[in-house]
Amino acid sequence: MENVSKDKSAINEMLFRLERNHTEIQMLLGKLNSYTCEPTDYECFMRLRDLRDEIAVLKKKHSELFRAIESKQLGSQAALIKEMQSQITSFKELDRKIGAYLVDTTRAH
């Protein structure tokens, strides 16, 4: 019984993080679309395109997960936790890449 309650607590915590990450993705996309982050060369253009593609993929995965949670079409709790952890890790990596891009483009301006 205690294990089930720990799993539910972990799921609720990760769900909160995913919702916060989803909001943060929107803010990061806004920054990337601002004039201060315009690409200065071909390499920056390609990096920006790749970042936008990664954002689109992550947003789609977030939406699919939230839909599955709402409709209760989930597998085991372990599978849900694994998927949530994967998306949180993907967000952290994307956030790191966006941060590096922002630093590089601000130096170029």
Phi and psi in radians as a Rosetta constraint file:
Dihedral C 1 N 2 CA 2 C 2 CIRCULARHARMONIC -1.113 0.35
Dihedral N 2 CA 2 C 2 N 3 CIRCULARHARMONIC -0.634 0.35
Dihedral C 2 N 3 CA 3 C 3 CIRCULARHARMONIC -1.121 0.35
Dihedral N 3 CA 3 C 3 N 4 CIRCULARHARMONIC -0.710 0.35
Dihedral C 3 N 4 CA 4 C 4 CIRCULARHARMONIC -1.118 0.35
Dihedral N 4 CA 4 C 4 N 5 CIRCULARHARMONIC -0.734 0.35
Dihedral C 4 N 5 CA 5 C 5 CIRCULARHARMONIC -1.202 0.35
Dihedral N 5 CA 5 C 5 N 6 CIRCULARHARMONIC -0.607 0.35
Dihedral C 5 N 6 CA 6 C 6 CIRCULARHARMONIC -1.127 0.35
Dihedral N 6 CA 6 C 6 N 7 CIRCULARHARMONIC -0.735 0.35
Dihedral C 6 N 7 CA 7 C 7 CIRCULARHARMONIC -1.089 0.35
Dihedral N 7 CA 7 C 7 N 8 CIRCULARHARMONIC -0.777 0.35
Dihedral C 7 N 8 CA 8 C 8 CIRCULARHARMONIC -1.101 0.35
Dihedral N 8 CA 8 C 8 N 9 CIRCULARHARMONIC -0.697 0.35
Dihedral C 8 N 9 CA 9 C 9 CIRCULARHARMONIC -1.124 0.35
Dihedral N 9 CA 9 C 9 N 10 CIRCULARHARMONIC -0.758 0.35
Dihedral C 9 N 10 CA 10 C 10 CIRCULARHARMONIC -1.120 0.35
Dihedral N 10 CA 10 C 10 N 11 CIRCULARHARMONIC -0.712 0.35
Dihedral C 10 N 11 CA 11 C 11 CIRCULARHARMONIC -1.120 0.35
Dihedral N 11 CA 11 C 11 N 12 CIRCULARHARMONIC -0.782 0.35
Dihedral C 11 N 12 CA 12 C 12 CIRCULARHARMONIC -1.084 0.35
Dihedral N 12 CA 12 C 12 N 13 CIRCULARHARMONIC -0.724 0.35
Dihedral C 12 N 13 CA 13 C 13 CIRCULARHARMONIC -1.119 0.35
Dihedral N 13 CA 13 C 13 N 14 CIRCULARHARMONIC -0.776 0.35
Dihedral C 13 N 14 CA 14 C 14 CIRCULARHARMONIC -1.179 0.35
Dihedral N 14 CA 14 C 14 N 15 CIRCULARHARMONIC -0.634 0.35
Dihedral C 14 N 15 CA 15 C 15 CIRCULARHARMONIC -1.084 0.35
Dihedral N 15 CA 15 C 15 N 16 CIRCULARHARMONIC -0.736 0.35
Dihedral C 15 N 16 CA 16 C 16 CIRCULARHARMONIC -1.064 0.35
Dihedral N 16 CA 16 C 16 N 17 CIRCULARHARMONIC -0.782 0.35
Dihedral C 16 N 17 CA 17 C 17 CIRCULARHARMONIC -1.096 0.35
Dihedral N 17 CA 17 C 17 N 18 CIRCULARHARMONIC -0.708 0.35
Dihedral C 17 N 18 CA 18 C 18 CIRCULARHARMONIC -1.127 0.35
Dihedral N 18 CA 18 C 18 N 19 CIRCULARHARMONIC -0.712 0.35
Dihedral C 18 N 19 CA 19 C 19 CIRCULARHARMONIC -1.117 0.35
Dihedral N 19 CA 19 C 19 N 20 CIRCULARHARMONIC -0.744 0.35
Dihedral C 19 N 20 CA 20 C 20 CIRCULARHARMONIC -1.124 0.35
Dihedral N 20 CA 20 C 20 N 21 CIRCULARHARMONIC -0.732 0.35
Dihedral C 20 N 21 CA 21 C 21 CIRCULARHARMONIC -1.078 0.35
Dihedral N 21 CA 21 C 21 N 22 CIRCULARHARMONIC -0.676 0.35
Dihedral C 21 N 22 CA 22 C 22 CIRCULARHARMONIC -1.082 0.35
Dihedral N 22 CA 22 C 22 N 23 CIRCULARHARMONIC -0.742 0.35
Dihedral C 22 N 23 CA 23 C 23 CIRCULARHARMONIC -1.128 0.35
Dihedral N 23 CA 23 C 23 N 24 CIRCULARHARMONIC -0.735 0.35
Dihedral C 23 N 24 CA 24 C 24 CIRCULARHARMONIC -1.146 0.35
Dihedral N 24 CA 24 C 24 N 25 CIRCULARHARMONIC -0.606 0.35
Dihedral C 24 N 25 CA 25 C 25 CIRCULARHARMONIC -1.025 0.35
Dihedral N 25 CA 25 C 25 N 26 CIRCULARHARMONIC -0.740 0.35
Dihedral C 25 N 26 CA 26 C 26 CIRCULARHARMONIC -1.067 0.35
Dihedral N 26 CA 26 C 26 N 27 CIRCULARHARMONIC -0.723 0.35
Dihedral C 26 N 27 CA 27 C 27 CIRCULARHARMONIC -1.181 0.35
Dihedral N 27 CA 27 C 27 N 28 CIRCULARHARMONIC -0.727 0.35
Dihedral C 27 N 28 CA 28 C 28 CIRCULARHARMONIC -1.120 0.35
Dihedral N 28 CA 28 C 28 N 29 CIRCULARHARMONIC -0.689 0.35
Dihedral C 28 N 29 CA 29 C 29 CIRCULARHARMONIC -1.106 0.35
Dihedral N 29 CA 29 C 29 N 30 CIRCULARHARMONIC -0.682 0.35
Dihedral C 29 N 30 CA 30 C 30 CIRCULARHARMONIC -1.059 0.35
Dihedral N 30 CA 30 C 30 N 31 CIRCULARHARMONIC -0.736 0.35
Dihedral C 30 N 31 CA 31 C 31 CIRCULARHARMONIC -1.110 0.35
Dihedral N 31 CA 31 C 31 N 32 CIRCULARHARMONIC -0.771 0.35
Dihedral C 31 N 32 CA 32 C 32 CIRCULARHARMONIC -1.114 0.35
Dihedral N 32 CA 32 C 32 N 33 CIRCULARHARMONIC -0.515 0.35
Dihedral C 32 N 33 CA 33 C 33 CIRCULARHARMONIC -1.493 0.35
Dihedral N 33 CA 33 C 33 N 34 CIRCULARHARMONIC -0.081 0.35
Dihedral C 33 N 34 CA 34 C 34 CIRCULARHARMONIC -1.344 0.35
Dihedral N 34 CA 34 C 34 N 35 CIRCULARHARMONIC 2.779 0.35
Dihedral C 34 N 35 CA 35 C 35 CIRCULARHARMONIC -1.141 0.35
Dihedral N 35 CA 35 C 35 N 36 CIRCULARHARMONIC -0.426 0.35
Dihedral C 35 N 36 CA 36 C 36 CIRCULARHARMONIC -1.232 0.35
Dihedral N 36 CA 36 C 36 N 37 CIRCULARHARMONIC -0.285 0.35
Dihedral C 36 N 37 CA 37 C 37 CIRCULARHARMONIC -1.878 0.35
Dihedral N 37 CA 37 C 37 N 38 CIRCULARHARMONIC 0.281 0.35
Dihedral C 37 N 38 CA 38 C 38 CIRCULARHARMONIC -1.082 0.35
Dihedral N 38 CA 38 C 38 N 39 CIRCULARHARMONIC 2.439 0.35
Dihedral C 38 N 39 CA 39 C 39 CIRCULARHARMONIC -1.103 0.35
Dihedral N 39 CA 39 C 39 N 40 CIRCULARHARMONIC 2.471 0.35
Dihedral C 39 N 40 CA 40 C 40 CIRCULARHARMONIC -1.773 0.35
Dihedral N 40 CA 40 C 40 N 41 CIRCULARHARMONIC -0.262 0.35
Dihedral C 40 N 41 CA 41 C 41 CIRCULARHARMONIC -2.667 0.35
Dihedral N 41 CA 41 C 41 N 42 CIRCULARHARMONIC 3.136 0.35
Dihedral C 41 N 42 CA 42 C 42 CIRCULARHARMONIC -1.095 0.35
Dihedral N 42 CA 42 C 42 N 43 CIRCULARHARMONIC -0.714 0.35
Dihedral C 42 N 43 CA 43 C 43 CIRCULARHARMONIC -1.059 0.35
Dihedral N 43 CA 43 C 43 N 44 CIRCULARHARMONIC -0.770 0.35
Dihedral C 43 N 44 CA 44 C 44 CIRCULARHARMONIC -1.110 0.35
Dihedral N 44 CA 44 C 44 N 45 CIRCULARHARMONIC -0.697 0.35
Dihedral C 44 N 45 CA 45 C 45 CIRCULARHARMONIC -1.028 0.35
Dihedral N 45 CA 45 C 45 N 46 CIRCULARHARMONIC -0.789 0.35
Dihedral C 45 N 46 CA 46 C 46 CIRCULARHARMONIC -1.157 0.35
Dihedral N 46 CA 46 C 46 N 47 CIRCULARHARMONIC -0.716 0.35
Dihedral C 46 N 47 CA 47 C 47 CIRCULARHARMONIC -1.105 0.35
Dihedral N 47 CA 47 C 47 N 48 CIRCULARHARMONIC -0.736 0.35
Dihedral C 47 N 48 CA 48 C 48 CIRCULARHARMONIC -1.112 0.35
Dihedral N 48 CA 48 C 48 N 49 CIRCULARHARMONIC -0.759 0.35
Dihedral C 48 N 49 CA 49 C 49 CIRCULARHARMONIC -1.058 0.35
Dihedral N 49 CA 49 C 49 N 50 CIRCULARHARMONIC -0.786 0.35
Dihedral C 49 N 50 CA 50 C 50 CIRCULARHARMONIC -1.099 0.35
Dihedral N 50 CA 50 C 50 N 51 CIRCULARHARMONIC -0.710 0.35
Dihedral C 50 N 51 CA 51 C 51 CIRCULARHARMONIC -1.098 0.35
Dihedral N 51 CA 51 C 51 N 52 CIRCULARHARMONIC -0.765 0.35
Dihedral C 51 N 52 CA 52 C 52 CIRCULARHARMONIC -1.109 0.35
Dihedral N 52 CA 52 C 52 N 53 CIRCULARHARMONIC -0.677 0.35
Dihedral C 52 N 53 CA 53 C 53 CIRCULARHARMONIC -1.108 0.35
Dihedral N 53 CA 53 C 53 N 54 CIRCULARHARMONIC -0.763 0.35
Dihedral C 53 N 54 CA 54 C 54 CIRCULARHARMONIC -1.115 0.35
Dihedral N 54 CA 54 C 54 N 55 CIRCULARHARMONIC -0.679 0.35
Dihedral C 54 N 55 CA 55 C 55 CIRCULARHARMONIC -1.086 0.35
Dihedral N 55 CA 55 C 55 N 56 CIRCULARHARMONIC -0.783 0.35
Dihedral C 55 N 56 CA 56 C 56 CIRCULARHARMONIC -1.066 0.35
Dihedral N 56 CA 56 C 56 N 57 CIRCULARHARMONIC -0.743 0.35
Dihedral C 56 N 57 CA 57 C 57 CIRCULARHARMONIC -1.127 0.35
Dihedral N 57 CA 57 C 57 N 58 CIRCULARHARMONIC -0.794 0.35
Dihedral C 57 N 58 CA 58 C 58 CIRCULARHARMONIC -1.131 0.35
Dihedral N 58 CA 58 C 58 N 59 CIRCULARHARMONIC -0.712 0.35
Dihedral C 58 N 59 CA 59 C 59 CIRCULARHARMONIC -1.077 0.35
Dihedral N 59 CA 59 C 59 N 60 CIRCULARHARMONIC -0.711 0.35
Dihedral C 59 N 60 CA 60 C 60 CIRCULARHARMONIC -1.125 0.35
Dihedral N 60 CA 60 C 60 N 61 CIRCULARHARMONIC -0.760 0.35
Dihedral C 60 N 61 CA 61 C 61 CIRCULARHARMONIC -1.114 0.35
Dihedral N 61 CA 61 C 61 N 62 CIRCULARHARMONIC -0.709 0.35
Dihedral C 61 N 62 CA 62 C 62 CIRCULARHARMONIC -1.048 0.35
Dihedral N 62 CA 62 C 62 N 63 CIRCULARHARMONIC -0.835 0.35
Dihedral C 62 N 63 CA 63 C 63 CIRCULARHARMONIC -1.067 0.35
Dihedral N 63 CA 63 C 63 N 64 CIRCULARHARMONIC -0.749 0.35
Dihedral C 63 N 64 CA 64 C 64 CIRCULARHARMONIC -1.095 0.35
Dihedral N 64 CA 64 C 64 N 65 CIRCULARHARMONIC -0.741 0.35
Dihedral C 64 N 65 CA 65 C 65 CIRCULARHARMONIC -1.129 0.35
Dihedral N 65 CA 65 C 65 N 66 CIRCULARHARMONIC -0.801 0.35
Dihedral C 65 N 66 CA 66 C 66 CIRCULARHARMONIC -1.084 0.35
Dihedral N 66 CA 66 C 66 N 67 CIRCULARHARMONIC -0.697 0.35
Dihedral C 66 N 67 CA 67 C 67 CIRCULARHARMONIC -1.091 0.35
Dihedral N 67 CA 67 C 67 N 68 CIRCULARHARMONIC -0.759 0.35
Dihedral C 67 N 68 CA 68 C 68 CIRCULARHARMONIC -1.118 0.35
Dihedral N 68 CA 68 C 68 N 69 CIRCULARHARMONIC -0.672 0.35
Dihedral C 68 N 69 CA 69 C 69 CIRCULARHARMONIC -1.170 0.35
Dihedral N 69 CA 69 C 69 N 70 CIRCULARHARMONIC -0.786 0.35
Dihedral C 69 N 70 CA 70 C 70 CIRCULARHARMONIC -1.117 0.35
Dihedral N 70 CA 70 C 70 N 71 CIRCULARHARMONIC -0.676 0.35
Dihedral C 70 N 71 CA 71 C 71 CIRCULARHARMONIC -1.553 0.35
Dihedral N 71 CA 71 C 71 N 72 CIRCULARHARMONIC 0.031 0.35
Dihedral C 71 N 72 CA 72 C 72 CIRCULARHARMONIC 1.030 0.35
Dihedral N 72 CA 72 C 72 N 73 CIRCULARHARMONIC 0.561 0.35
Dihedral C 72 N 73 CA 73 C 73 CIRCULARHARMONIC -1.710 0.35
Dihedral N 73 CA 73 C 73 N 74 CIRCULARHARMONIC 1.076 0.35
Dihedral C 73 N 74 CA 74 C 74 CIRCULARHARMONIC -2.014 0.35
Dihedral N 74 CA 74 C 74 N 75 CIRCULARHARMONIC 2.726 0.35
Dihedral C 74 N 75 CA 75 C 75 CIRCULARHARMONIC -1.423 0.35
Dihedral N 75 CA 75 C 75 N 76 CIRCULARHARMONIC -2.437 0.35
Dihedral C 75 N 76 CA 76 C 76 CIRCULARHARMONIC -1.264 0.35
Dihedral N 76 CA 76 C 76 N 77 CIRCULARHARMONIC 2.870 0.35
Dihedral C 76 N 77 CA 77 C 77 CIRCULARHARMONIC -1.132 0.35
Dihedral N 77 CA 77 C 77 N 78 CIRCULARHARMONIC -0.597 0.35
Dihedral C 77 N 78 CA 78 C 78 CIRCULARHARMONIC -1.100 0.35
Dihedral N 78 CA 78 C 78 N 79 CIRCULARHARMONIC -0.720 0.35
Dihedral C 78 N 79 CA 79 C 79 CIRCULARHARMONIC -1.157 0.35
Dihedral N 79 CA 79 C 79 N 80 CIRCULARHARMONIC -0.689 0.35
Dihedral C 79 N 80 CA 80 C 80 CIRCULARHARMONIC -1.108 0.35
Dihedral N 80 CA 80 C 80 N 81 CIRCULARHARMONIC -0.802 0.35
Dihedral C 80 N 81 CA 81 C 81 CIRCULARHARMONIC -1.071 0.35
Dihedral N 81 CA 81 C 81 N 82 CIRCULARHARMONIC -0.735 0.35
Dihedral C 81 N 82 CA 82 C 82 CIRCULARHARMONIC -1.093 0.35
Dihedral N 82 CA 82 C 82 N 83 CIRCULARHARMONIC -0.764 0.35
Dihedral C 82 N 83 CA 83 C 83 CIRCULARHARMONIC -1.142 0.35
Dihedral N 83 CA 83 C 83 N 84 CIRCULARHARMONIC -0.726 0.35
Dihedral C 83 N 84 CA 84 C 84 CIRCULARHARMONIC -1.126 0.35
Dihedral N 84 CA 84 C 84 N 85 CIRCULARHARMONIC -0.756 0.35
Dihedral C 84 N 85 CA 85 C 85 CIRCULARHARMONIC -1.091 0.35
Dihedral N 85 CA 85 C 85 N 86 CIRCULARHARMONIC -0.687 0.35
Dihedral C 85 N 86 CA 86 C 86 CIRCULARHARMONIC -1.074 0.35
Dihedral N 86 CA 86 C 86 N 87 CIRCULARHARMONIC -0.758 0.35
Dihedral C 86 N 87 CA 87 C 87 CIRCULARHARMONIC -1.214 0.35
Dihedral N 87 CA 87 C 87 N 88 CIRCULARHARMONIC -0.620 0.35
Dihedral C 87 N 88 CA 88 C 88 CIRCULARHARMONIC -1.146 0.35
Dihedral N 88 CA 88 C 88 N 89 CIRCULARHARMONIC -0.737 0.35
Dihedral C 88 N 89 CA 89 C 89 CIRCULARHARMONIC -1.118 0.35
Dihedral N 89 CA 89 C 89 N 90 CIRCULARHARMONIC -0.737 0.35
Dihedral C 89 N 90 CA 90 C 90 CIRCULARHARMONIC -1.064 0.35
Dihedral N 90 CA 90 C 90 N 91 CIRCULARHARMONIC -0.712 0.35
Dihedral C 90 N 91 CA 91 C 91 CIRCULARHARMONIC -1.101 0.35
Dihedral N 91 CA 91 C 91 N 92 CIRCULARHARMONIC -0.784 0.35
Dihedral C 91 N 92 CA 92 C 92 CIRCULARHARMONIC -1.040 0.35
Dihedral N 92 CA 92 C 92 N 93 CIRCULARHARMONIC -0.745 0.35
Dihedral C 92 N 93 CA 93 C 93 CIRCULARHARMONIC -1.145 0.35
Dihedral N 93 CA 93 C 93 N 94 CIRCULARHARMONIC -0.758 0.35
Dihedral C 93 N 94 CA 94 C 94 CIRCULARHARMONIC -1.109 0.35
Dihedral N 94 CA 94 C 94 N 95 CIRCULARHARMONIC -0.735 0.35
Dihedral C 94 N 95 CA 95 C 95 CIRCULARHARMONIC -1.056 0.35
Dihedral N 95 CA 95 C 95 N 96 CIRCULARHARMONIC -0.713 0.35
Dihedral C 95 N 96 CA 96 C 96 CIRCULARHARMONIC -1.104 0.35
Dihedral N 96 CA 96 C 96 N 97 CIRCULARHARMONIC -0.770 0.35
Dihedral C 96 N 97 CA 97 C 97 CIRCULARHARMONIC -1.126 0.35
Dihedral N 97 CA 97 C 97 N 98 CIRCULARHARMONIC -0.726 0.35
Dihedral C 97 N 98 CA 98 C 98 CIRCULARHARMONIC -1.143 0.35
Dihedral N 98 CA 98 C 98 N 99 CIRCULARHARMONIC -0.725 0.35
Dihedral C 98 N 99 CA 99 C 99 CIRCULARHARMONIC -1.033 0.35
Dihedral N 99 CA 99 C 99 N 100 CIRCULARHARMONIC -0.765 0.35
Dihedral C 99 N 100 CA 100 C 100 CIRCULARHARMONIC -1.108 0.35
Dihedral N 100 CA 100 C 100 N 101 CIRCULARHARMONIC -0.726 0.35
Dihedral C 100 N 101 CA 101 C 101 CIRCULARHARMONIC -1.107 0.35
Dihedral N 101 CA 101 C 101 N 102 CIRCULARHARMONIC -0.771 0.35
Dihedral C 101 N 102 CA 102 C 102 CIRCULARHARMONIC -1.090 0.35
Dihedral N 102 CA 102 C 102 N 103 CIRCULARHARMONIC -0.717 0.35
Dihedral C 102 N 103 CA 103 C 103 CIRCULARHARMONIC -1.108 0.35
Dihedral N 103 CA 103 C 103 N 104 CIRCULARHARMONIC -0.791 0.35
Dihedral C 103 N 104 CA 104 C 104 CIRCULARHARMONIC -1.123 0.35
Dihedral N 104 CA 104 C 104 N 105 CIRCULARHARMONIC -0.711 0.35
Dihedral C 104 N 105 CA 105 C 105 CIRCULARHARMONIC -1.329 0.35
Dihedral N 105 CA 105 C 105 N 106 CIRCULARHARMONIC -0.518 0.35
Dihedral C 105 N 106 CA 106 C 106 CIRCULARHARMONIC -1.238 0.35
Dihedral N 106 CA 106 C 106 N 107 CIRCULARHARMONIC -0.580 0.35
Dihedral C 106 N 107 CA 107 C 107 CIRCULARHARMONIC -1.167 0.35
Dihedral N 107 CA 107 C 107 N 108 CIRCULARHARMONIC -0.576 0.35
Dihedral C 107 N 108 CA 108 C 108 CIRCULARHARMONIC -1.304 0.35
Dihedral N 108 CA 108 C 108 N 109 CIRCULARHARMONIC -0.416 0.35
